[in-house]
């Protein structure tokens, strides 16, 4: 994860930020981005949890029982006592086989006259193996949940890339929006100053009898409307500052000063290159990971439609004696071995559950493949629109530059006309309003051009590369490791 030390500035002092610094702050501090890192960490927990199928399982159990059984003779009964203590160790293997080592011990004490031995120990030491041969055979079926968790983690990292791309794009847009609003505020302040100057000059000329008193009303109205515009523009700037502070997680009420100006030079575009990049966008790669999961599940569900045929094998030694030490001695001699081997076959008639799980999974896989195709076609459309946006945006800059130059010259002409009585105060204010509109159009066009470039990077998925940001899987792993 990116590291950027908090800006060491005094409370409420202006914070001058370059665009690169703003992007790095958002990458480190933005709450939505930070929250997104928890998803890969959670899938890492799922991976390790599902790996627990290979953890050896130890079982210990013990039981004591006492019984009194009636006999034909009502004057007597048979008493019995038994004590069992058993242990086993089980292990699953990637082939799907399950092997167990068992050690069973039992003590029996009975008063039955039919018993050859009134009390004795019986022990058993052996191993058992169950290996599926058709259904559930192999690593893919055994580790299906591990693989799904791993692919889900990769998909969540791609989703994290998408979140980071959207956040960086938002930072670029809001950063230039702040620039735009500040510039528009300055335009309105200049317009207000000019309106007030016109008002002052008009009053002087009315007092001198050069102009009628009606001209003062026109000048007053022009100044008042422009003062309102300044107030509205100041509010818009403050609202935008709040947006940027929240996005960058900047506390307090410090002013933010934009240090980087929007670019004006032509941005060269290779349509083949941006098209190739768009088809490798993180959101498309994320959906392809989902397709991998669906294909895996389809194969496993297909395997589950097969009969369940298992190889069952057991082997070991058993012993029986009056005392436990003698019983253990007989176990050690291996004189009483036992073993068995066989096949266990089961298959539900109709097998509708497995068949329909498989069909549903096939349908889901085909649906995801269509969604990927749709997303790719949408990406190509977005790229074409973004290219047009950049091209048009650059042309708009040149047009609005000329528009501003014409508006400035026109205003100078009307001021000269007003000075010689060939134009009214209202005419001058209207022309000045046209200049203000031309300046705003110039600012808007410049910012729109840069936003069009931002959008192009966003739809091609190259935003992080352009801004020098890398997301490392180990960042999420550290979050998982450090959680206790």
N, C-alpha and C positions, 0 to 999 in steps of 0.2 A: 504494500500500500504506500502511496505517496506520503511524504512527511514534509510539512511546511510549518515552521514555528510561528506561533501567533504573533501578529504584528505588535511590536512594542511601541504603542502610541499612548499618549495621555488620553484620559477620558474626554470624550466629546471633541477631540482634536480631529481635523480632517484627515482622512485616510486615503492617500494617493495609491491607486491600484493600477498595475498594468493588466492587460487581458490575461496574460499567462499566469500571473499571480492569482487572479480571481478564479481561473480554472483549477489551479492546484488546490486552492482553499476549498472549493466545492468538492473536488475529488476526495479530499481528506475529511471534511467536516460535514458535508451534506447528510442529513439524517436518513433520507430515503436510500442513498448509496450505502451508508453504514449498515442500515437494516438489511439490505440485500445480501451482504456478506454472510449473514447468519444462515441463509438457505444452503449454500455448499457445505457449511460446517455441520448443519443438521444431517445432510446426506452422508457426510463422512461418518457421523455417528451410526447411521443406518448400515453403512458398509461394514463397519466393525461389529455391529450387532449381528448382522447376518452371517458374518464369518464365524460366529460362535457355534455354528452347526458342527465345526470341526473340534470344538472343545471336548476333551474326554469327560465322560459323565461317570461319576462315582455314586453308587447306591449302597447304602447300608440299612439293613432292617433287622429288627429283633422282636421276638414275641414269646410270651409265656402263656400257656393255657392249662386249665384244670377242668376235668370232666368226671362226672359220676353217671355211669350207665346202668340201668336196671337189668336184672337177669331173670330167668324163668323162676328161680327160687326167690320168693319175696323176702327171705331173711338175709339175702346178701346182695351186693352190688359190685360193679367193677369200677375202680378208680383209676384215672389216668392223668399223667402230667407230661407236658412236653415243653421244650425250650428250643427256639430256633434263633440262630444268628447267621445272617447271610451277607455277602458282599459281592459287588460286581463292578467291573470297569468296562464301559462301552466307548467305541470310537467309530465315527462315520468317515468313510473314504470317498474320494472324488468320483469313484466308479458308481457310487450309490450304495456300496456295500456297507453293512453294519456288523462289526465284530465285537464280541463281548467275552471277557474273561470272568468266570464265576467261581466263587468259593462259598459253598453252603455247608452249614453245620447244624445238626439237629440232635437233641437228646430226648429220649422217650423213656418213661417209667410207667408201667401198667401192672395192675393186680389181676389181670385176666388169666385164668388157668390155661387158656389156649395159647398163650404167648410162649414161644420157645425161649425167649430171653425176657426177664421182667424189666430190665433196664439196659439201655445201650446207647452208644453214640454212632451216628451215621454222617459221613462227610462226603463231599463231592468237589472235585477240582477239575475245571475244564474250560473249553472255549466253544463259542458258537458263532456261526457266520451265516448272514443272509445277504445274498447278492442278486439284485434284479437283473434279468437278462433281456427284457423287452421294455416294458414301461418303466420309466424313472431310471433308465440306465445311462451312465456317462456323466461327464463333468457339466455339460450344459444344463441338463435337467437338475443335477444336484446343486449347482451354484446359481440357479436362475435368480434368486432374490439378491444375491451378492452382485451379479452383473447388472440387474435392474437398478440397484442403488448406485452403482458406479456410473452408469449411463445417465441416471437422473442428476447426479452431481455435475457431470459434464454439461448437461442441459442447463442446470442452474447457473453455472459459470457463464455460459453464453447469454443467459438472461441478465446476469450481472453486467456483461459487456453492453447489452442493449440499454440497461438502466443508466450506465455511465455515459454512453453516447448521448442519450436524451438529456441528461443533466448538463453535460458540457455544452451541448447545443443550446440549451436554455440559458446557460451562463453567458454565452456569446451574444445571444439575442437580447437578454436583459441588460447586459453591459452596454451594448450599442443603443438600446432604447433609452438608457439614462443619458448617454451622450446626446441623442436626438432631442430629448425633452429639455436638457440644459440649453442646447443651442436655440431651440424654439423660444425658451424663456428669454434668452438674450435678444432675440429678434423682437420680441414683444416689448422688452424694456426700451430698446432703441426706438421702436415705433411710438411708445408712450412719450419718450423724451421729445421726439419730433412733434407729436401732437401738442404737447405742452408749449413748445417753442412757437408753434403756429398760433396757439391760443394767445400767448403773450404778445406776439407781433400784431395779431388781429385786433386785440384790445387797444393797442397803441394807435393803430391806423383808424379805428373807429373814433377814438378820442380826438384824433386829428381831423376827423371829418372826411377821410378818404374813402372809408367803407361804411356801409349801412350797419346798424346795430344787430341786424339779423345774422350777420356773419359770426358774431360772438357765440350765438346759440349753436351754430354748426360746429365751431371749434370746441366749445364746451362738450358737446355730445361726442365728438371724436375723441377727446381726451378721456372722458368718463368710460366709454366703451373699451378703450385700450387699457385703462387701469384695471377694469374687470378681467380682461384677457390675461394681464400679468398675474393677478391673484389666482386665476384658474391654472395658469402654467406653473406657478409655485407649488400649488397643491399636487399637480401631476408629478412634479419632480420629487416631492416628499413621499408620495405613494410609491413611486418607483424605487426610491431608496429603501423603503421597507421591504419591497419584493427582493431586492438584491441582498439586503442584510439577512433575510430569512434563508435565501438560497445558499449563501456563503457562511451562514451561522456566525455572523458578526454581532456581538452584543453591544448594548448601549445605543446611543443615538448619534454616533459620530457621522459626519458627512463623508461621502465617498466621492473622490475626485477621479474622473476617468483620465488615465495617463496616455492611452493609446487611441489614436484617431482611426476611423474606418479607412480601409484601403480604397484607392481610386484607380489603381492600375488594372489593366485587363488581366483576367484570370484565364489562363490557357487550359483548355479541356480536351482530353482525348476520349472520344465517345466509347471506343473499344475498351479502354482501360477502366473507365468508370462503370461500364456495363459488367465487365468481369468482376469488379469489386462488389457490385450490388448483389450478384448471385452468390456471393460468399459472406453475406451479412450475418451478424450474430443471431438475429431472429430466425433466419432460414436454417442456420446450423443447429439452432436449438430444436426446431421442428424435426430436423433430420435425426437428431438424437432420439426424439420421441418415436420416429419411425423404426429406428434400431431396436428400441424396447418392444414395440409392437411386433416386429418380425421375430424377435427372440421368443416372445410369449406364444406366437403362432406355432413356432417349431416345437415348443414344449407341450402346448396343448395337443398338437398333432401326435407327439409321442405318447401322450396320455390316452389316446384312443386305442392303443395296442393292448393286448391282454397282459395281465400282471403275472409273469412267470418268474419264479425265484428259485435260486439254488440254496438249499438249506443244508448246512453241515454242522455237526457237533462232534466233539472228541474230548476225552478226559479220563480220569481215574476216579474210582469210588472205593469207600472202605466202611466197615462196620465193626465195632468192638464194644466191650463193656466199659472201657475207660477211654478218655479222650486222648491220652498220650499214645496208647496202643493204636487207636484209630488213626492218629497222625503218622505213626510208623508204617502202617499198611499203605497209606496214601503215598508215602515216600518210596515204597518198593515198586510201585507201578505194576503190581501183579494183577490188578483187577481193572483193566482198561475197558473203555466203551467208546464206540463211535457210530455215527450214522450219517447218511447222505441221501438227499432226495430232492424232488422238485415240488414246488407249490404253485398251482395254477388257479387263477380266478379271473372271471370275465362276466360283467353284468350283461344279461340278455337285453339287447337293444342298445345299450351303452349311450343312452340319449344325453346324459349329463356331459360326458367328455366330447361327444360329437358336436353339441351345440356350443360348448366353450370354444372349440376349435373354429367353428363357423363364425361365431361372433368376433373372435380375434382376427380372422381373415378379413372380415368386413371392416374392422377398425383399422387394420393395416392399409387396406386399399383406400379408405377414407383419408388417412393421414397423407398418403402419397398424392392424392388429389389436392389436399390443402397445401402441400409443399409446392406443387405446380402452380396453384393459384397465387401463392405468395411470391413466387419467382416472377410470374407475369406482372403482378402488381408492382414489384420492385423495378422491372424494366420500364413500366409506365411512369413510375415516380422519377426515375432517372431522366427520362426524356423531358418531363415537365420541369425538373430542376435545372436541366441544361438550358431550356428556353428561358427560365427565370433569371439565370445568370446573364445570358446574352441580352435579354431585354433590359435587365437592371443596369448593365453597363451603358447601353444606349440612352437610358433615361437620365443618367448623370450628365451626359453631354447636352441633352436637350434642356434640362433644367438650368445648367450653367448659362446657356444662351438666353433662356427666359429671364434669369435674374439680371443679366447684363442689360437686356432690353428694358426691363422694369426700372432699373436704376437710371438709365438715360431718360426714360419717359418721365420719371419723377423730377429730375433736374429741369426738364423742359417745362413742366407744369409749374414748378416753383418760379421760374423766370416769367412765365405768363401771368402768374398771380401777382408778381411784383409790379407788373405794368398794367394790371387790371383786366387782363384777357382771360383769366380763369378765377373761379370763385374758391373760397376756402374749402367748400365741400368737394369741389373737383380735385383739389390737391390731396385732401384726405382720402378720397376714393382711389386715387392713383397710388398714394402711399400704401393703402391697404392691398392693392395689387402687388406692390413690391414685397410686402410682408408675405403674401401668399406665395410669391415666386421663391423667396428665401426658404420658406418652409418646404416647398416642393423640392428644392435643391437638397435640403437636409434629409428629407424623407427618402429621396431617390438614392442618396449615398448609403444610408442605413439599410434600405431595402436591398441594395446590391450586395452588401456584406451579409445580410440575412439569407439571401439567395445562395451564396457560397456556403454558408453554414448548413442550409437545407440540403445542398448537393452532397456535402460530406456526410450528412446524417443518413440520407437514403442510400448512399454507397457503403456506409459502415466504416468509413476511413477517418472519422473524427478523432478517435483516440490516437491513431498513428500520426495524424497531422499535428496534434497537440503534444506529442511525446509522452503519452500516458500508457502504462502497461499494467495489466492486472495479472497477478501471479496466484496460481492455485494454492501455493503455500500460505498465502495470507489467510485464507479461510481455514486451512489446516491448523494454523497457529491459534485461531479463535477456538477451534474444537479442543486442541491440546491444553489450552490455558483455562478451560472451563472445568471447574471442580464442584 
